[in-house]
Amino acid sequence: MATQTKEHVVFINIAATGHMNPTLPLAVEFLKRQICVSYFVPDKAGVVDVVKSTGATWYPMEDPMQMSEEMIEKYMPGAPEETRFPASTLPAAACILPKLLETLHKMVPPPSVILYDAFLPFARVAARQLGIPAISTVTLAGPGVIQVPPEVQQAWEKLPGVQKACQEIKDSYEFDVFQHGGFMEFYSPEQNIVCTTESFFVGPTTELQCKRFPDFPWTCVGPLLNPAAKRIHNANVTAETPKLPAKVDAALADGKRLLYVSPGTVATGHFWTEQFGPQAARNGLMDCTGKEFVQLLFRTCIEAFGNDPEIQVVMSTGGKEDALEGMTLPENFLALDVVPQLELLPKCHAFITHGGANSVHEALSFGIPLAVVPIFGDQPINADLVAKSGAGVSYRYPRDTLTMEDLKEVVNKMMRPGGFQDKAQEMKQELAATGGVSKAADVVLETVKKWSSKLGGA
């Protein structure tokens, strides 16, 4: 840990690639400024080593995304369909809070701010108990990109186990987690750091969002990147930094164009054999499993670019041995379990992606055009934002829109000067001017200073 100072930044996060990676360069920045950093996150696939590599002190935490047998028995016995994310986060919150608060109260120096992922309902409760500000790290393009229908949000909230956990938190800490928040959107009234640029920001959109957090502050800081900082490449597979095969640079030396294809870590995670469900209904993928989506994407890419002598394709399979089941990999394709994305992207000419916020912003930070094939959550809106910027195309409703002919034509245009490349370069400049890690750190410290002044009556 860095030199003991009065400032002490506490991170609380979920062990997910896209949610953790933007916070790691921020932890490095605070430590560079001689500020203490503690990081609470479950021990999953080696993420502890990645946290410790920043210089932060790691603290264990139960997985808020999954319910233990004890939690299920207490809150949702006989209702296994109600134990899945996001409903799982409320019972987990009620169980996590006592131990978390005990640890936070014992810290020296005491915490001065909590930085937390907005999927977590208990971080603001903890901050209130400590009398310090809570700032959410929004690793999306803003709250409006997750447009959960109000009737679905309220149905989740009315589940008996959720109600029981919510009441326990009210009784113990006098805090109503749903007064100014909802599942996957427990934002902060003090400050919200948004990892995007103003032109991509999407504010509260649904009626319920506008009612619950109508005037919360949102500060766009752009993507939080530090190529020198260790990061998670796939929390479901490994935290070790993979190596790019020599074949990649050899292909570039031969004058070939490089195409990167990644379906993201959600499809290759616990959804691999499970249907995406209602959250993907608005994108026509409700009854689609992760494997089916990935194979649709890979099969279309193989048909479009297989054995093209001018293109080298790198594909990320997420460690799934059956990802290419029933397919023959062409000679110009390279399938890797995990890809070092920040190392590969600067070498690329185009990127076919599921449209996760990190992937989109990282690619545009290097001026790489994108073909976005979204699944659910923020991804469909991210796809539309990319298309609107002119830096790529959106394949919403991929079962209907993603064809070999169109993908081949679009990607070949992306690999030629002008058009998509020019717009991607414009987005690169805009993102670079947004501020990044340094601005995010400044915003956090300014929020702490204002909070202290308010408490002191200044």
C-alpha positions in Angstrom: 0.0 0.0 0.0 1.1 3.6 -0.7 2.2 6.1 1.9 -0.4 6.6 4.6 -2.3 9.8 3.9 -5.7 11.2 4.9 -7.3 10.1 1.6 -8.3 6.5 1.3 -10.2 5.3 -1.8 -12.2 2.1 -1.5 -13.3 0.2 -4.6 -16.2 -2.3 -4.4 -16.8 -4.3 -7.6 -18.0 -7.4 -9.3 -15.5 -9.9 -10.7 -16.4 -9.2 -14.3 -14.0 -8.2 -17.1 -15.9 -5.2 -18.4 -16.7 -3.8 -14.9 -13.2 -4.2 -13.4 -10.8 -3.2 -16.2 -11.7 0.5 -16.3 -11.1 0.7 -12.5 -7.7 -0.8 -12.4 -5.9 2.2 -14.2 -7.8 4.4 -11.8 -6.4 2.5 -8.8 -2.9 2.9 -10.2 -3.4 6.6 -10.6 -4.5 7.1 -7.0 -1.5 5.2 -5.7 0.8 7.3 -8.0 -0.7 10.3 -6.1 0.2 8.7 -2.8 -3.4 7.9 -1.9 -4.3 4.7 -0.1 -6.4 2.2 -2.2 -8.4 -0.8 -1.0 -10.3 -3.0 -3.4 -13.2 -5.4 -2.5 -14.0 -8.0 -5.1 -14.7 -11.8 -5.1 -11.7 -14.1 -5.7 -12.5 -15.3 -9.2 -10.2 -16.6 -11.9 -7.1 -14.9 -10.5 -8.6 -11.4 -10.2 -6.9 -11.0 -6.9 -3.4 -11.0 -8.5 -4.6 -8.3 -11.0 -5.8 -6.1 -8.1 -2.6 -6.6 -6.2 -0.6 -5.8 -9.3 -1.9 -2.2 -9.1 -0.5 -1.8 -5.6 -3.9 -1.8 -4.0 -4.8 -3.9 -1.0 -7.3 -6.6 -1.8 -10.2 -7.5 0.5 -12.4 -10.6 0.0 -16.1 -10.3 -0.6 -18.9 -12.8 -1.3 -20.0 -12.9 -4.9 -22.9 -10.5 -5.2 -23.9 -12.0 -8.5 -24.7 -15.4 -7.2 -26.6 -16.7 -4.2 -25.1 -19.3 -1.8 -27.2 -22.2 -0.7 -27.7 -20.5 2.7 -29.0 -17.4 0.9 -31.4 -19.4 -1.2 -32.7 -21.2 1.8 -33.3 -18.0 3.7 -34.7 -15.8 0.9 -35.9 -17.8 -2.0 -36.6 -21.5 -1.0 -38.4 -23.4 -3.7 -38.0 -20.7 -6.2 -34.8 -21.4 -8.2 -35.9 -19.2 -11.1 -35.8 -16.2 -8.7 -32.2 -16.7 -7.6 -30.6 -15.5 -10.9 -29.0 -12.2 -11.5 -30.1 -9.4 -11.1 -32.6 -10.5 -8.3 -29.7 -12.3 -6.6 -28.0 -8.9 -5.8 -30.4 -7.9 -3.1 -30.2 -11.0 -0.8 -26.5 -11.0 -1.4 -26.4 -7.3 -0.3 -28.2 -8.0 2.9 -25.7 -10.8 3.7 -22.5 -8.9 2.6 -23.2 -5.7 4.5 -22.4 -6.7 8.1 -19.0 -8.1 7.4 -18.2 -5.4 4.9 -19.1 -2.6 7.4 -17.1 -4.3 10.1 -14.0 -4.3 7.9 -14.5 -0.7 6.7 -14.9 0.6 10.2 -11.5 -0.9 11.2 -9.5 0.6 8.3 -6.7 2.9 9.0 -6.7 5.5 7.7 -10.5 5.5 7.5 -12.1 5.4 4.0 -12.8 8.8 2.6 -14.8 7.7 -0.5 -16.3 4.5 -1.9 -16.1 3.9 -5.7 -18.5 1.2 -6.7 -20.1 -0.6 -9.6 -23.7 0.6 -10.2 -24.9 -3.1 -10.3 -24.3 -3.3 -6.5 -27.1 -2.1 -4.2 -25.1 -2.1 -0.9 -22.2 0.3 -1.6 -24.3 3.4 -0.9 -25.6 1.8 2.2 -22.1 1.3 3.5 -21.0 4.9 2.5 -24.0 6.3 4.4 -23.0 4.3 7.5 -19.5 5.7 7.3 -20.6 9.2 6.6 -18.6 9.4 3.3 -19.5 10.0 -0.3 -20.2 7.1 -2.7 -19.3 7.5 -6.4 -20.4 5.0 -9.0 -18.1 3.9 -11.8 -20.4 3.7 -14.8 -18.6 1.5 -17.3 -21.4 2.1 -19.8 -22.3 5.0 -22.0 -24.8 6.2 -19.4 -27.9 5.0 -17.5 -30.1 5.2 -20.5 -28.4 2.4 -22.4 -29.9 -0.2 -20.0 -33.6 0.3 -20.7 -35.2 -2.3 -18.5 -39.0 -1.9 -19.0 -40.4 -0.4 -15.8 -42.9 -3.4 -15.5 -39.9 -5.8 -15.5 -37.9 -3.8 -13.0 -40.9 -3.6 -10.7 -41.7 -7.3 -11.1 -38.1 -8.1 -9.9 -38.5 -5.8 -7.0 -41.7 -7.4 -5.9 -40.2 -10.9 -5.6 -40.7 -12.1 -2.0 -37.0 -12.8 -1.4 -36.0 -9.4 -2.8 -38.7 -7.7 -0.6 -37.4 -9.6 2.5 -33.8 -8.5 1.9 -34.8 -5.0 1.1 -36.8 -4.8 4.4 -33.8 -6.2 6.4 -31.6 -3.4 5.0 -34.2 -0.8 5.9 -34.6 -2.1 9.4 -30.8 -2.4 10.0 -29.5 0.7 8.2 -32.5 3.0 7.6 -31.8 2.9 3.9 -34.3 2.2 1.0 -32.2 0.9 -1.9 -35.0 1.3 -4.3 -35.9 4.9 -3.5 -33.3 6.3 -5.9 -32.2 3.2 -7.7 -33.2 -0.1 -9.3 -31.6 -3.4 -10.4 -28.4 -2.8 -12.4 -28.8 1.0 -11.8 -27.9 1.8 -8.2 -26.4 5.2 -9.1 -25.1 7.9 -6.8 -26.7 11.2 -6.0 -23.2 12.5 -5.2 -21.3 11.7 -8.4 -21.2 9.2 -11.3 -18.1 8.8 -13.4 -19.1 7.7 -16.9 -16.6 6.0 -19.1 -17.7 7.6 -22.4 -17.7 11.0 -24.2 -20.5 13.6 -24.3 -21.6 12.6 -27.8 -22.1 9.0 -26.7 -23.7 9.7 -23.3 -27.2 8.5 -22.8 -29.0 9.9 -19.7 -32.0 8.6 -17.8 -34.5 7.5 -20.4 -37.3 5.3 -19.0 -40.1 6.8 -16.9 -38.8 4.9 -13.8 -35.3 6.2 -14.3 -36.4 9.8 -14.7 -38.4 9.4 -11.5 -35.7 7.8 -9.4 -32.6 9.7 -10.4 -33.8 12.7 -12.4 -31.0 15.1 -11.3 -28.0 12.9 -10.4 -24.7 14.3 -11.6 -23.0 12.5 -14.5 -19.4 13.3 -15.5 -18.0 11.8 -18.7 -14.3 11.0 -18.4 -13.9 8.8 -21.5 -12.3 5.3 -21.5 -10.0 4.6 -18.5 -7.0 3.1 -20.2 -3.4 2.4 -19.1 -1.7 -0.1 -21.4 1.1 -0.6 -18.8 -1.4 -1.7 -16.1 -2.2 -5.4 -15.8 -5.8 -6.2 -16.6 -8.3 -9.0 -16.7 -8.8 -10.5 -20.2 -11.5 -12.9 -19.3 -12.6 -13.3 -15.6 -14.3 -16.6 -16.6 -11.1 -18.1 -17.9 -7.9 -16.5 -16.6 -6.4 -13.3 -15.3 -3.0 -14.2 -16.9 -1.8 -11.9 -19.7 -2.0 -14.0 -22.9 0.6 -13.7 -25.7 -0.1 -12.8 -29.2 1.1 -15.6 -31.6 3.9 -14.6 -34.0 1.5 -15.3 -36.8 -0.2 -12.0 -36.2 2.8 -9.8 -36.9 3.9 -12.1 -39.7 0.6 -11.6 -41.5 0.9 -7.8 -41.1 4.5 -8.0 -42.4 3.2 -9.8 -45.5 0.8 -6.9 -46.1 -2.4 -8.6 -44.9 -5.2 -6.7 -43.2 -6.0 -7.7 -39.7 -9.6 -8.4 -38.6 -10.5 -9.1 -35.0 -13.7 -11.0 -34.0 -14.9 -11.1 -30.4 -18.3 -12.2 -29.1 -17.4 -10.9 -25.6 -17.3 -12.6 -22.2 -21.0 -12.6 -21.5 -22.0 -15.0 -24.2 -19.1 -17.4 -23.3 -19.9 -17.2 -19.6 -22.8 -18.6 -17.7 -25.1 -18.0 -20.7 -23.2 -20.5 -22.8 -25.9 -23.1 -22.4 -28.7 -20.9 -21.1 -31.0 -18.7 -23.1 -30.5 -14.9 -22.8 -34.1 -14.5 -21.7 -36.3 -11.4 -21.5 -33.4 -9.0 -21.4 -32.6 -9.9 -25.0 -36.2 -9.9 -26.2 -35.9 -6.4 -27.8 -33.0 -7.7 -29.9 -34.7 -10.9 -31.1 -32.4 -13.1 -29.0 -34.7 -14.1 -26.1 -34.6 -17.8 -26.8 -30.9 -17.8 -28.0 -28.1 -19.3 -25.9 -24.6 -17.9 -25.8 -23.3 -20.8 -27.8 -25.9 -20.3 -30.5 -25.0 -16.6 -30.7 -21.3 -17.2 -30.9 -21.7 -19.9 -33.6 -23.9 -17.6 -35.7 -21.2 -14.9 -35.5 -18.3 -17.3 -36.2 -20.1 -19.2 -39.0 -20.9 -15.9 -40.7 -17.3 -14.7 -40.4 -15.9 -17.9 -41.8 -18.3 -17.8 -44.8 -17.4 -14.1 -45.4 -13.6 -14.2 -44.9 -12.5 -17.8 -45.0 -9.3 -18.3 -47.1 -9.2 -14.6 -48.2 -5.6 -14.2 -49.1 -5.6 -10.5 -48.1 -7.1 -10.9 -44.6 -5.9 -12.4 -41.3 -8.7 -13.1 -38.8 -8.1 -13.4 -35.1 -11.1 -14.8 -33.1 -11.6 -15.0 -29.4 -13.4 -18.2 -28.3 -13.6 -17.4 -24.6 -12.1 -20.7 -23.7 -15.0 -22.7 -25.0 -13.8 -25.9 -26.6 -17.1 -26.4 -28.5 -17.2 -22.8 -29.9 -16.3 -24.0 -33.3 -18.2 -27.2 -33.2 -19.4 -28.3 -36.7 -17.1 -25.7 -38.4 -13.7 -26.0 -40.2 -11.3 -23.2 -39.4 -9.8 -21.7 -42.6 -6.0 -21.3 -42.8 -6.3 -17.5 -42.5 -8.2 -17.8 -39.2 -6.5 -17.9 -35.7 -8.7 -19.0 -32.8 -7.5 -18.0 -29.3 -9.1 -18.8 -25.9 -8.2 -15.3 -24.7 -6.9 -12.3 -26.6 -4.8 -9.4 -25.2 -7.2 -6.8 -26.6 -5.2 -3.6 -25.9 -2.2 -5.2 -27.6 -4.1 -6.5 -30.6 -6.5 -3.5 -31.4 -3.8 -1.0 -32.5 -2.7 -3.6 -35.1 -6.2 -4.1 -36.5 -7.9 -2.7 -39.5 -11.4 -3.6 -38.4 -13.2 -5.1 -35.4 -16.3 -7.3 -35.3 -17.6 -7.1 -31.7 -20.7 -7.8 -29.5 -20.7 -4.1 -28.6 -19.7 -4.2 -24.9 -18.9 -0.7 -23.7 -15.3 -1.4 -23.1 -14.7 -3.0 -26.5 -16.4 -0.2 -28.3 -14.5 2.6 -26.5 -11.2 0.8 -26.6 -11.5 0.2 -30.4 -12.5 3.8 -31.1 -9.6 5.0 -28.8 -7.3 3.5 -31.4 -9.4 4.7 -34.4 -10.6 1.2 -35.4 -13.9 0.9 -37.3 -16.4 -1.5 -35.9 -19.2 -3.9 -37.0 -21.3 -4.3 -33.9 -23.4 -7.5 -33.4 -25.2 -6.9 -30.1 -26.9 -9.3 -27.7 -28.6 -7.4 -24.9 -28.2 -4.8 -22.1 -26.3 -1.7 -23.3 -25.0 -3.4 -26.5 -27.9 -2.6 -28.9 -27.7 1.1 -28.0 -23.9 1.0 -28.2 -24.3 -0.4 -31.7 -26.6 2.4 -32.7 -24.2 5.0 -31.2 -21.4 3.6 -33.3 -23.5 3.6 -36.5 -24.7 7.2 -35.8 -21.1 8.3 -35.4 -20.3 6.9 -38.8 -17.4 4.8 -37.3 -19.1 1.5 -37.9 -22.4 -0.4 -38.5 -25.0 -1.8 -36.3 -26.4 -5.4 -36.7 -29.3 -5.1 -34.3 -31.6 -8.2 -34.6 -28.6 -10.2 -35.8 -30.6 -13.3 -36.8 -32.3 -11.1 -39.4 -29.6 -8.6 -40.3 -26.2 -10.5 -40.1 -25.5 -12.0 -43.5 -22.3 -13.2 -45.1 -22.7 -10.9 -48.1 -23.4 -7.7 -46.1 -20.7 -8.4 -43.5 -18.1 -9.0 -46.2 -19.0 -5.8 -48.0 -19.0 -3.7 -44.8 -15.7 -4.9 -43.5 -14.0 -4.5 -46.8 -15.1 -0.8 -46.8 -13.8 -0.4 -43.3 -10.4 -1.6 -44.3 -10.1 1.0 -47.1 -9.2 4.7 -46.5 -12.0 7.3 -46.1 -15.5 6.8 -44.8 -15.5 4.6 -41.7 -11.8 5.1 -41.0 -12.1 8.9 -41.1 -15.0 8.8 -38.7 -13.2 6.4 -36.4 -10.2 8.8 -36.3 -12.5 11.6 -35.3 -13.9 9.6 -32.5 -10.4 8.7 -31.4 -9.6 12.4 -31.1 -12.8 13.1 -29.2 -12.2 10.4 -26.7 -8.6 11.4 -26.1 -9.8 15.0 -25.3 -12.4 13.8 -22.7 -9.8 13.4 -19.9 -9.4 9.7 -19.1 -7.8 8.4 -15.9 -6.4 11.7 -14.7 -9.8 13.5 -15.0 -11.6 10.6 -13.3 -9.2 10.8 -10.3 -9.6 14.6 -10.1 -13.4 14.3 -10.1 -13.2 11.8 -7.2 -11.0 14.0 -5.1 -13.0 17.1 -5.9 -16.1 15.2 -4.7 -14.4 14.2 -1.5 -13.3 17.8 -0.9 -16.8 19.2 -1.5 -18.3 16.5 0.8 -15.8 17.4 3.6 -16.5 21.1 3.2 -20.2 20.5 3.5 -19.8 18.5 6.6 -17.5 21.1 8.1 -20.0 23.9 7.3 -17.7 25.7 4.9 
